[in-house]
């Protein structure tokens, strides 16, 4: 029997809910700051959400052999999600680098 315990199910489901809330909050942050790079991060989080939902579905149906394709989809979405999150982080870094072009003032020493 591969059924998960109740505490493990609570962790799985709450993690998926937390991820959905994080996607939504990051999207809102992007709207508030008017920085589309943050929207990119929220979209880049979707493959990881699909991956988590595949894992939950696989466990819900007690790891049925007919749903073994979910394991492959979950692994693929994890890989895709890692690359999309890396790309989104790079875009956020690049957007902050271009907006911080303030020249530092020289330090004045007084005699």
Helices and strands as residue ranges (DSSP letters): H 6-33, H 36-44, H 46-60, G 65-67, H 69-99
